[in-house]
Amino acid sequence: MSDAGRPLLYRYALLTRASHWVWLVAFFVLVGSGLQIFNASPNLDASDKSDPARRVLAIGSPSDGVGTTTLFGRTFVTTGWLGWTGDGMGSRGPHAFGASITIPGYQDLSGGRRWHLFFAWVGAICWLAWLISSAIKGSLREMMLRRDDLPKLWPMQAYYLKLRKTPPPHGIYNPLQKAAYTAVLFVIAPFVVLTGLALSPGIDAIANPLTVLLGGRQFARFWHFAGMLLLLGFFAIHVFQVLTQGFINQMRSMITGWYQPE
Amino acid sequence: MMKRRLFIATTISSLAGCGPITAALSQNQGVQRVLASAEGLNHALIGTRGLAREYRDRDVDRNFRVNGFATPSDARYLDLARGNFDAYRLVVDGSVERPQAFSLARLAAMSGQTQITRHDCVEGWSAIGKWSGVPLAAVLDAVTPRPDARYIVFRCMDNDGAGNLYYESLDMHQARHPQALLATHLNDAPLDPAHGAPVRLRVPTQLGYKSAKWIARIEVVGTFANIYAGRGGYWEDQGYEWYAGI
């Protein structure tokens, strides 16, 4: 862990810390309720209307007790993990994702939709509040990736891989952090919002070009799912780094705002 | 290292505990009221604007997927179907100046509309059909709703086995949307029983459960609070949103 000595740095404003934890809750609810909604039609097609000929992913149960996952036409037996999973009431059944990772923790499409459509607003409003406040305070500039960060990306990675003794000079956030935050907050998260909006028949009637741009409604459903996987990937790396880069210091700074510089 | 392992173990076990927690929250009426508040926001912001995309003939699904309940099995419906729906009358009444009963012949004589639109099921799948029939607005004009009329309730001929008949509702704005259609034909043929014969609703700007099949009666009302559980539709009474535009 970090040594005392250097003064603590007030790194995260209250709104940044609050939005970080609200996002964590919203993200988990959105993933769990999203999987619940996915379960009602456990296919992803690269098309506008549903089209088995353009099916990318199909999770199903060809017979009782067997779960299968078909990806790009190749079928894998995934009993217990996908296709034939727990129903949340003590037994197993033909559910794509198991009840232990869906919200609610049993089959309930209308319940999943309620959680999803509410927490989509929570996540979006939180993002907007954080964005406006960070832009006004100027702290947004510290975490956005800029052109002069690009040559520092590899040296920073080399430092992490222990190929280099010192990190390249950088501000509060190092170039890799900036790249990750910029991608997640300004590319992937807005993409997940837009692909979700394209699934709404009401919005489709207002903004059909959005759906067309994504390749159609079922294709938008595929992109929405893919965006979720990217966010999960970021989450996994993020948690790994918090665990390995001074866990106490990281948690303290995101709870109290005070960070111990290296 | 010990601390870290302990942290990982607690994180994983607390995540596994999320199922029971959210299951408990899902049963809580107060929590459900808060979650359901998003519906009003979505209705206000998205509403019923614009027109659903209209497709070309070659986009049509020749075997249009059947949604919702199976064909009604009660004797009255089967009698109507055997008689080619000659005895069928679409009753339009309630808060209107001139309640009327429309035969299929009379509906066919009205100026019709054909739309090739996509049906988006709440389950997630989509299908494209060519629907022909009479704009709902034309039928409403023929009966002249009274000033207190706010909603249009569709009473259907199928039941869920527990005696509850399917029903749905639209507000006046949604009912007068140019693509709100009382369809009698799918893909150039009269509707078959599975697809809602003889008359079904098509509301392409909302999810499929709004597009009620096997309509027997259209009732113009000031409120739907006194119909079944009072939420304006069969699936709405089971917890689905009345505003089905998202």
HADDOCK unambig.tbl for C-alpha pairs under 7 A between the chains (distance, minus, plus):
assign (segid A and resid 40 and name CA) (segid B and resid 123 and name CA) 4.95 0.50 0.50
assign (segid A and resid 40 and name CA) (segid B and resid 124 and name CA) 6.92 0.50 0.50
assign (segid A and resid 41 and name CA) (segid B and resid 123 and name CA) 5.54 0.50 0.50
assign (segid A and resid 41 and name CA) (segid B and resid 124 and name CA) 5.55 0.50 0.50
assign (segid A and resid 41 and name CA) (segid B and resid 125 and name CA) 6.52 0.50 0.50
assign (segid A and resid 49 and name CA) (segid B and resid 126 and name CA) 4.70 0.50 0.50
assign (segid A and resid 49 and name CA) (segid B and resid 127 and name CA) 5.15 0.50 0.50
assign (segid A and resid 49 and name CA) (segid B and resid 128 and name CA) 6.68 0.50 0.50
assign (segid A and resid 50 and name CA) (segid B and resid 125 and name CA) 5.70 0.50 0.50
assign (segid A and resid 50 and name CA) (segid B and resid 126 and name CA) 5.12 0.50 0.50
assign (segid A and resid 50 and name CA) (segid B and resid 127 and name CA) 6.14 0.50 0.50
assign (segid A and resid 100 and name CA) (segid B and resid 16 and name CA) 6.69 0.50 0.50
assign (segid A and resid 100 and name CA) (segid B and resid 19 and name CA) 5.43 0.50 0.50
assign (segid A and resid 101 and name CA) (segid B and resid 19 and name CA) 6.69 0.50 0.50
assign (segid A and resid 103 and name CA) (segid B and resid 19 and name CA) 6.67 0.50 0.50
assign (segid A and resid 103 and name CA) (segid B and resid 22 and name CA) 6.27 0.50 0.50
assign (segid A and resid 104 and name CA) (segid B and resid 19 and name CA) 6.68 0.50 0.50
assign (segid A and resid 104 and name CA) (segid B and resid 22 and name CA) 5.57 0.50 0.50
assign (segid A and resid 104 and name CA) (segid B and resid 23 and name CA) 5.01 0.50 0.50
assign (segid A and resid 104 and name CA) (segid B and resid 26 and name CA) 6.42 0.50 0.50
assign (segid A and resid 105 and name CA) (segid B and resid 19 and name CA) 4.69 0.50 0.50
assign (segid A and resid 105 and name CA) (segid B and resid 20 and name CA) 6.52 0.50 0.50
assign (segid A and resid 105 and name CA) (segid B and resid 22 and name CA) 6.77 0.50 0.50
assign (segid A and resid 105 and name CA) (segid B and resid 23 and name CA) 5.36 0.50 0.50
assign (segid A and resid 110 and name CA) (segid B and resid 239 and name CA) 5.87 0.50 0.50
assign (segid A and resid 110 and name CA) (segid B and resid 240 and name CA) 5.18 0.50 0.50
assign (segid A and resid 114 and name CA) (segid B and resid 35 and name CA) 5.73 0.50 0.50
assign (segid A and resid 114 and name CA) (segid B and resid 36 and name CA) 6.01 0.50 0.50
assign (segid A and resid 115 and name CA) (segid B and resid 35 and name CA) 6.07 0.50 0.50
assign (segid A and resid 117 and name CA) (segid B and resid 38 and name CA) 6.38 0.50 0.50
assign (segid A and resid 118 and name CA) (segid B and resid 35 and name CA) 5.33 0.50 0.50
assign (segid A and resid 118 and name CA) (segid B and resid 38 and name CA) 5.15 0.50 0.50
assign (segid A and resid 200 and name CA) (segid B and resid 245 and name CA) 6.06 0.50 0.50
assign (segid A and resid 200 and name CA) (segid B and resid 246 and name CA) 4.16 0.50 0.50
assign (segid A and resid 201 and name CA) (segid B and resid 205 and name CA) 5.13 0.50 0.50
assign (segid A and resid 201 and name CA) (segid B and resid 206 and name CA) 5.48 0.50 0.50
assign (segid A and resid 201 and name CA) (segid B and resid 207 and name CA) 6.67 0.50 0.50
assign (segid A and resid 201 and name CA) (segid B and resid 245 and name CA) 5.54 0.50 0.50
assign (segid A and resid 201 and name CA) (segid B and resid 246 and name CA) 6.12 0.50 0.50
assign (segid A and resid 202 and name CA) (segid B and resid 46 and name CA) 6.19 0.50 0.50
assign (segid A and resid 202 and name CA) (segid B and resid 47 and name CA) 6.82 0.50 0.50
assign (segid A and resid 202 and name CA) (segid B and resid 48 and name CA) 6.35 0.50 0.50
assign (segid A and resid 202 and name CA) (segid B and resid 205 and name CA) 4.99 0.50 0.50
assign (segid A and resid 202 and name CA) (segid B and resid 206 and name CA) 6.02 0.50 0.50
assign (segid A and resid 202 and name CA) (segid B and resid 245 and name CA) 4.43 0.50 0.50
assign (segid A and resid 202 and name CA) (segid B and resid 246 and name CA) 6.19 0.50 0.50
assign (segid A and resid 203 and name CA) (segid B and resid 46 and name CA) 6.31 0.50 0.50
assign (segid A and resid 204 and name CA) (segid B and resid 52 and name CA) 6.81 0.50 0.50
assign (segid A and resid 205 and name CA) (segid B and resid 49 and name CA) 6.91 0.50 0.50
assign (segid A and resid 205 and name CA) (segid B and resid 50 and name CA) 5.23 0.50 0.50
assign (segid A and resid 205 and name CA) (segid B and resid 51 and name CA) 4.88 0.50 0.50
assign (segid A and resid 205 and name CA) (segid B and resid 52 and name CA) 4.25 0.50 0.50
assign (segid A and resid 205 and name CA) (segid B and resid 53 and name CA) 6.45 0.50 0.50
assign (segid A and resid 205 and name CA) (segid B and resid 205 and name CA) 6.29 0.50 0.50
assign (segid A and resid 206 and name CA) (segid B and resid 49 and name CA) 6.22 0.50 0.50
assign (segid A and resid 206 and name CA) (segid B and resid 50 and name CA) 4.96 0.50 0.50
assign (segid A and resid 206 and name CA) (segid B and resid 51 and name CA) 6.90 0.50 0.50
assign (segid A and resid 208 and name CA) (segid B and resid 53 and name CA) 6.93 0.50 0.50
